Structures are given as C-alpha cells and as structure tokens.
Amino acid sequence: MADRPHIAHVGIAVHDIEAALAFYSDILGLEPHPPETVDGAIIRSLSLGDSEVELLAPTDPESPIGKFLARRGPGIHHICYRVPDLDAALSACRDAWYRLIDEVPRHGAGGRRIAFVHPKATAGILLELTE
C-alpha cells in the first residue's frame, strides 16, 4: 500500500484528552501512544489497524485546535492522507490551483513531513498530507 495514498489518521479535537481516551481504552482496549505537543496541541495517537486516531487538545486557546474548539466544538478536525511523495502531491495541488495552507512541507507529529490543504479547496474538509 506504500505506492497508493491511504488514510494515515483522523484528527479529533477534544477539550479533555483523558476523558476522550476512556472510550478508546475502556471499550476498544487500545493503548495510546505517548503524548506529543505540536502546533499548540497535545496529541495522543491510537493505532487502529493501518490507520490512527489522533486526539488533539489545545495547550493555548489561540492555537489552531483552540480556535477550532471555540468555533465548532469537539469533533473531527481533519483527515490525513499518506501519499508516496509529498512534494509531488503539493506540486499537483499547486498546478490544479488547490489552495494550500502549507506551501512547503513542515514537521508534524512524530517528526513526519506534513502539509495541509485548505478546506475551501476540498469540499469543506481540512486535509493533511504526509509521507
């Protein structure tokens, strides 16, 4: 599956990570990965087969997750697609006039290279691309 895009993770904005983790640990029996802090959010990832769920809680109300929660409340924040070549995917987005939040890749959770595509370009869904 490395040569085809697939879902890497779904990012879910929450106010309280520990409360949100209860369902995943108590009901699904999943063990969260150690916490990471990136872009003003604490992230707890949980593996579900070949994909993950990322629970995202703000460390600052002015962070992207803090603003999302204030505007929309808890829920799905973004979907991340793993692509074989992030630079090529971003180039294709630019060539097709898709609006990018990140014109060049940056480092996200786990040190992976990431870039976001603006939701106005993707039917209202914030998309993250990663390798």
Contact map, one row per residue, 1 for C-alpha under 8 A:
11111100000000000000000000000000000000000000000000000000000000000000000000000000000000000000000000000000000000000000000000000000000
11111000000000000000000000000000000000000000000000000000000000000000000000000000001100000000000000000000000000000000000000000000000
11111000000000000000000000000000000000000000000000000000000000000000000000000000001100000000000000000000000000000000000000000000000
11111100000000000000000000000000000000000000000000000000000000000000000000000000001100000000000000000000000000000000000000000000000
11111110000000000000000000000000000000000000000000000000000000000000000000000000111100000000000000000000000000000000000000000000000
10011111000000000000000000000000000000000000000000000000000000000000000000000000111000000000000000000000000000000000000000000000000
00001111110000000000000000000000000000000000000000100000000000000000000000000011110000000000000000000000000000000000000000000000000
00000111110000000000000000000000000000000000000001110000000000000000000000000011110000000000000000000000000000000000000000000000010
00000011111000000000000000000000000000000000000000111100000000000000000000000011100000000000000000000000000000000000000000000000000
00000011111100000000000000000000000000000000000000011100000000000000000000011111000000000000000000000000000000000000000000000000000
00000000111110000000000000000000000000000000000000001111000000000000000000011111000000000000000000000000000000000000000000000000000
00000000011111000000000000000000000000000000000000001111000000000000000001111100000000000000000000000000000000000000000000000000000
00000000001111100000000000000000000000000000000000000011100000001001100011111000000000000000000000000000000000000000000000000000000
00000000000111111001000000000000000000000000000000000011100000000000100011100000000000000000000000000000000000000000000000000000000
00000000000011111000000000000000000000000000000000000000110000000000100001000000000000000000000000000000000000000000000000000000000
00000000000001111111000000000000000000000000000000000000100000000000000000000000000000000000000000000000000000000000000000000000000
00000000000001111111100000000000000000000001000000000011100000000000000000000000000000000000000000000000000000000000000000000000000
00000000000000011111110000000000000000000000000000000000000000000000000000000000000000000000000000000000000000000000000000000000000
00000000000000011111110000000000000000000000000000000000000000000000000000000000000000000000000000000000000000000000000000000000000
00000000000001011111111100000000000000000000000000000010000000000000000000000000000000000000000000000000000000000000000000000000000
00000000000000001111111110000001000000000000000000000010000000000000000000000000000000000000000000000000000000000000000000000000000
00000000000000000111111111100000000000000000000000000000000000000000000000000000000000000000000000000000000000000000000000000000000
00000000000000000001111111110000000000000000000000000000000000000000000000000000000000000000000000000000000000000000000000000000000
00000000000000000001111111111110000000000000010000000000000000000000000000000000000000000000000000000000000000000000000000000000000
00000000000000000000111111111111000000000000000000000000000000000000000000000000000000000000000000000000000000000000000000000000000
00000000000000000000011111111100000000000000000000000000000000000000000000000000000000000000000000000000000000000000000000000000000
00000000000000000000011111111000000000000000000000000000000000000000000000000000000000000000000000000000000000000000000000000000000
00000000000000000000001111111100000000000000000000000000000000000000000000000000000000000000000000000000000000000000000000000000000
00000000000000000000000111111110000000000000000000000000000000000000000000000000000000000000000000000000000000000000000000000000000
00000000000000000000000111011111000000000000011000000000000000000000000000000000000000000000000000000000000000000000000000000000000
00000000000000000000000110001111100000000000010000000000000000000000000000000000000000000000000000000000000000000000000000000000000
00000000000000000000100010000111110000000001111000000000000000000000000000000000000000000000000000000000000000000000000000000000000
00000000000000000000000000000011111000000001110000000000000000000000000000000000000000000000000000000000000000000000000000000000000
00000000000000000000000000000001111100000001100000000000000000000000000000000000000000000000000000000000000000000000000000000000000
00000000000000000000000000000000111110000111100000000000000000000000000000000000000000000000000000000000000000000000000000000000000
00000000000000000000000000000000011111000111000000000000000000000000000000000000000000000000000000000000000011000000000000000000000
00000000000000000000000000000000001111111110000000000000000000000000000000000000000000000000000000000000000010000000000000000000000
00000000000000000000000000000000000111111110000000000000000000000000000000000000000000000000000000000000000110000000000000000000000
00000000000000000000000000000000000011111000000000000000000000110000000000000000000000000000000000000000000100000000000000000000000
00000000000000000000000000000000000011111100000000000000011100111000000000000000000000000000000000000000000000000000000000000000000
00000000000000000000000000000000000011111110000000000001111100101000000000000000000000000000000000000000000000000000000000000000000
00000000000000000000000000000000001111011111000000000001111000000000000000000000000000000000000000000000000000000000000000000000000
00000000000000000000000000000000001111001111100000000111100000000000000000000000000000000000000000000000000010000000000000000000000
00000000000000001000000000000001111100000111110000000111000000000000000000000000000000000000000000000000000000000000000000000000000
00000000000000000000000000000001111000000011111000011110000000000000000000000000000000000000000000000000000000000000000000000000000
00000000000000000000000100000111100000000001111100011100000000000000000000000000000000000000000000000000000000000000000000000000000
00000000000000000000000000000101000000000000111111111000000000000000000000000000000000000000000000000000000000000000000000000000000
00000000000000000000000000000000000000000000011111111000000000000000000000000000000000000000000000000000000000000000000000000000000
00000000000000000000000000000000000000000000001111110000000000000000000000000000000000000000000000000000000000000000000000000000000
00000001000000000000000000000000000000000000001111110000000000000000000000000000000000000000000000000000000000000000000000000000000
00000011100000000000000000000000000000000000001111111000000000000000000000000000000000000000000000000000000000000000000000000000000
00000001110000000000000000000000000000000000111111111100000000000000000000000000000000000000000000000000000000000000000000000000000
00000000111100000000000000000000000000000000111100111110000000000000000000000000000000000000000000000000000000000000000000000000000
00000000111100000000000000000000000000000011110000011111000000000000000000000000000000000000000000000000000000000000000000000000000
00000000001111001001100000000000000000000011100000001111100000000000000000000000000000000000000000000000000000000000000000000000000
00000000001111001000000000000000000000001111000000000111110000001000000000000000000000000000000000000000000000000000000000000000000
00000000000011111000000000000000000000001110000000000011111000001100000000000000000000000000000000000000000000000000000000000000000
00000000000000100000000000000000000000011100000000000001111110111100000000000000000000000000000000000000000000000000000000000000000
00000000000000000000000000000000000000011100000000000000111110100100000000000000000000000000000000000000000000000000000000000000000
00000000000000000000000000000000000000011000000000000000011111100100000000000000000000000000000000000000000000000000000000000000000
00000000000000000000000000000000000000000000000000000000011111101110000000000000000000000000000000000000000000000000000000000000000
00000000000000000000000000000000000000000000000000000000000111111110000000000000000000000000000000000000000000000000000000000000000
00000000000000000000000000000000000000111000000000000000011111111110000000000000000000000000000000000000000000000000000000000000000
00000000000000000000000000000000000000110000000000000000010001111111000000000000000000000000000000000000000000000000000000000000000
00000000000010000000000000000000000000011000000000000001110011111111100000000000000000000000000000000000000000000000000000000000000
00000000000000000000000000000000000000000000000000000000111111111111110000000000000000000000000000000000000000000000000000000000000
00000000000000000000000000000000000000000000000000000000000011111111111000000000000000000000000000000000000000000000000000000000000
00000000000010000000000000000000000000000000000000000000000000011111111110001000000000000000000000000000000000000000000000000000000
00000000000011100000000000000000000000000000000000000000000000001111111111000000000000000000000000000000000000000000000000000000000
00000000000000000000000000000000000000000000000000000000000000000111111110000000000000000000000000000000000000000000000000000000000
00000000000000000000000000000000000000000000000000000000000000000011111110000000000000000000000000000000000000000000000000000000000
00000000000000000000000000000000000000000000000000000000000000000001111111100000000000000000000000000000000000000000000000000000000
00000000000011000000000000000000000000000000000000000000000000000001111111100000000000000000000000000000000000000000000000000000000
00000000000111100000000000000000000000000000000000000000000000000000100111110000000000000000000000000000000000000000000000000000000
00000000000111000000000000000000000000000000000000000000000000000000000111111000000000000000000000000000000000000000000000000000000
00000000011110000000000000000000000000000000000000000000000000000000000001111110000000000000000000000000000000000000000000000000000
00000000011110000000000000000000000000000000000000000000000000000001000000111110000000000000000000000000000000000000000000000100000
00000000011100000000000000000000000000000000000000000000000000000000000000011111000000000000000000000000000000000000000000001111000
00000011111000000000000000000000000000000000000000000000000000000000000000011111100000000000000000000000000000000000000000001111000
00000011111000000000000000000000000000000000000000000000000000000000000000000111110000000000000000000000000000000000000000000011110
00001111100000000000000000000000000000000000000000000000000000000000000000000011111000000000000000000000000000000000000000000011110
00001111000000000000000000000000000000000000000000000000000000000000000000000001111100000000000000000000000000000000000000000000111
01111100000000000000000000000000000000000000000000000000000000000000000000000000111111001000000000000000000000000000000000000000111
01111000000000000000000000000000000000000000000000000000000000000000000000000000011111000000000000000000000000000000000000000000001
00000000000000000000000000000000000000000000000000000000000000000000000000000000001111111000000000000000000000000000000000000000001
00000000000000000000000000000000000000000000000000000000000000000000000000000000001111111100000000000000100000001100000000000000111
00000000000000000000000000000000000000000000000000000000000000000000000000000000000011111110000000000001100000000000000000000000000
00000000000000000000000000000000000000000000000000000000000000000000000000000000000011111111000000000000000000000000000000000000000
00000000000000000000000000000000000000000000000000000000000000000000000000000000001011111111100000000000000000000000000000000000000
00000000000000000000000000000000000000000000000000000000000000000000000000000000000001111111110000000011000000000000000000000000000
00000000000000000000000000000000000000000000000000000000000000000000000000000000000000111111111000000000000000000000000000000000000
00000000000000000000000000000000000000000000000000000000000000000000000000000000000000011111111100000000000000000000000000000000000
00000000000000000000000000000000000000000000000000000000000000000000000000000000000000001111111111110000000000000000000000000000000
00000000000000000000000000000000000000000000000000000000000000000000000000000000000000000111111111110000000000000000000000000000000
00000000000000000000000000000000000000000000000000000000000000000000000000000000000000000011111111000000000000000000000000000000000
00000000000000000000000000000000000000000000000000000000000000000000000000000000000000000001111111000000000000000000000000000000000
00000000000000000000000000000000000000000000000000000000000000000000000000000000000000000000111111100000000000000000000000000000000
00000000000000000000000000000000000000000000000000000000000000000000000000000000000000000000111111110000000000000000110010000000000
00000000000000000000000000000000000000000000000000000000000000000000000000000000000000000000110011111000000000000000110110000000000
00000000000000000000000000000000000000000000000000000000000000000000000000000000000000000000110001111110000000000011110000000000000
00000000000000000000000000000000000000000000000000000000000000000000000000000000000000000000000000111110000000000011110000000000000
00000000000000000000000000000000000000000000000000000000000000000000000000000000000000000000000000011111110000000011100000000000000
00000000000000000000000000000000000000000000000000000000000000000000000000000000000000000100000000011111100000000010000000000000000
00000000000000000000000000000000000000000000000000000000000000000000000000000000000000100100000000000111110000000010000000000000000
00000000000000000000000000000000000000000000000000000000000000000000000000000000000001100000000000000111111000001110000000000000000
00000000000000000000000000000000000000000000000000000000000000000000000000000000000000000000000000000101111100001110000000000000000
00000000000000000000000000000000000000000000000000000000000000000000000000000000000000000000000000000000111110111100000000000000000
00000000000000000000000000000000000001100000000000000000000000000000000000000000000000000000000000000000011111111100000000000000000
00000000000000000000000000000000000111000010000000000000000000000000000000000000000000000000000000000000001111110000000000000000000
00000000000000000000000000000000000100000000000000000000000000000000000000000000000000000000000000000000000111110000000000000000000
00000000000000000000000000000000000000000000000000000000000000000000000000000000000000000000000000000000001111111000000000000000000
00000000000000000000000000000000000000000000000000000000000000000000000000000000000000000000000000000000001111111100000000000000011
00000000000000000000000000000000000000000000000000000000000000000000000000000000000001000000000000000000111100111110000000000000011
00000000000000000000000000000000000000000000000000000000000000000000000000000000000001000000000000000000111100011111000000000001111
00000000000000000000000000000000000000000000000000000000000000000000000000000000000000000000000000011111110000001111100000000001110
00000000000000000000000000000000000000000000000000000000000000000000000000000000000000000000000000011100000000000111110000000111100
00000000000000000000000000000000000000000000000000000000000000000000000000000000000000000000000001111100000000000011111011000111100
00000000000000000000000000000000000000000000000000000000000000000000000000000000000000000000000001111000000000000001111111001110000
00000000000000000000000000000000000000000000000000000000000000000000000000000000000000000000000000000000000000000000111111111110000
00000000000000000000000000000000000000000000000000000000000000000000000000000000000000000000000000100000000000000000011111111000000
00000000000000000000000000000000000000000000000000000000000000000000000000000000000000000000000001100000000000000000111111110000000
00000000000000000000000000000000000000000000000000000000000000000000000000000000000000000000000000000000000000000000111111111110000
00000000000000000000000000000000000000000000000000000000000000000000000000000000000000000000000000000000000000000000001111111000000
00000000000000000000000000000000000000000000000000000000000000000000000000000000000000000000000000000000000000000000001111111100000
00000000000000000000000000000000000000000000000000000000000000000000000000000110000000000000000000000000000000000000011101111110000
00000000000000000000000000000000000000000000000000000000000000000000000000001110000000000000000000000000000000000001111001011111000
00000000000000000000000000000000000000000000000000000000000000000000000000000111100000000000000000000000000000000001111001001111100
00000000000000000000000000000000000000000000000000000000000000000000000000000111100000000000000000000000000000000111100000000111110
00000000000000000000000000000000000000000000000000000000000000000000000000000001111001000000000000000000000000000111100000000011111
00000001000000000000000000000000000000000000000000000000000000000000000000000001111001000000000000000000000000011110000000000001111
00000000000000000000000000000000000000000000000000000000000000000000000000000000011111000000000000000000000000011100000000000000111
